[in-house]
Amino acid sequence: MKYKHIDSALHNFGHSFVSLMNYVDDMYICELLDAAARNSCCSEVRINFSGEVADLPEHSAPQLVKSFEYWKAWLPKLLERQNVSPSSLSAIALRYKLTRMGREVHMEAIDDRGMHHNVLVQHTL
């Protein structure tokens, strides 16, 4: 396990989740996240990938739920491939926020040493 790889692994996961390669039933997940953020009170969507059940915005589109389930199952494999033990991370979450300048995507996690990781995912759509 290499702690220095955590930020890179979180970035890669977040970038893939909001990319145009993430679509379900001909719907791009980034468009669904945009819509969910516009409908929230603070223009932000937070998705927790650490829980046992889907922790998504209320009334989420079925495509977003399907995508969440797929990516949640894939997350441990991605972490292991990047030499990060999945059991060493908790509270793994994606924050998707609409700002005046566009989108802001952050991946957050807490490692088993209590260190908080907050990674800005840049160069998204």
N, C-alpha and C positions, 0 to 999 in steps of 0.2 A: 504494500500500500504506500503510495506516494502522495502526501498531502499537497504538494506543490501542483499536482495535476487536477485538483478539485475545480479550480476556477475555469480551467480550459474545458473540462468535461461538462460543467454547467453551461458554459457559453455555447458549446457545440449542440447540446440538447435544446437549449432555448432557441438558437438560430434555426435548427431543423424544425422545431414545432411551429414557428411563425412563418416558415418559408412557403413558397408556392408549391413545393413538393408535398405539402401536407394538405390533401384534399380528400373528402369523403362524399360519395354520391354526387359528384360534379359540383361540390361546394368547397371553395377555398376556406380553410379554417381562419386565416388572417381576416377575411371579410366578416366572418361570424364574430371574431373577437372585436373588430371595429364596432359592429352593431351592438354587441353586449356592453362595450365601454360607453358608447353614446347613450345607452339606456340606463346606465348606472348614475348614481347621484354625484360621484366624484370623477367621472370619465375614466374609471379604472376597473380592470378585471383582475382578480387574483385567483390563480388556480393552484391548489395544493396537490402535489403528486405523492405525498407521503401517507395520506390516509388510506384506510381500507375501502372506503366508498368514494364515489365521485364527489369532489368538492368543487362544484362549478357554480356559476351565477344561476340564480333562480330562473326558471323557464328557459334553459339553454336548448338550443337546437339539437335535434337527435344526432346530427352529423358531428357536432362538437363533443357530445357524449361518447360516440363511437371512437372518435379520434383520441380523446382523452384516455379511454381504456386501452387502446393500442399502444400509445406512447408511454403510458404508465407501466405496462408490461415490458416494454423495450428498455426503459431507463436502467434497470440493473445490469443488463447486458452491455449497454453503452459505457457505464461506469467501469465495469470489469475490464473491458477492452482498453480503457484508458488508465488502467492500473490504479483504480480507486475502488475501495471496498464499499459496496452498497450499504452494508450495515454500519459503516462509519458516518453516514450522513442521516440527518433527520430534518424535518420541516422544509423539505424541498418544495419550492413554490416558484411560479412564474407570475410576475406583475406586468400587465399590459396596460399602458396608460396613453391616452390621447392628450397631446399638448398642442400649443399653438404652432410649434415647429414640426409636428408630425407625431410619429409613434415613439414611445419609449418602452423598451422591453428590458426587464431585469430578471435575473435568476437569483434566487436566494436559497441558502441552506445553512445548517449548523452542523459542524463536524463533532466527532466524539471527544474532542478536546475543549469544546465549548466555543470554538472560534466561529464567528458569523461571517459567511461569505455572501457578498452582494456583487453580482457581475452584471455590468451593463452590456447588453447584446447590441452591438452596433451593426450598421449596414444592413438593416432589414428593409423591407419594402417601404 
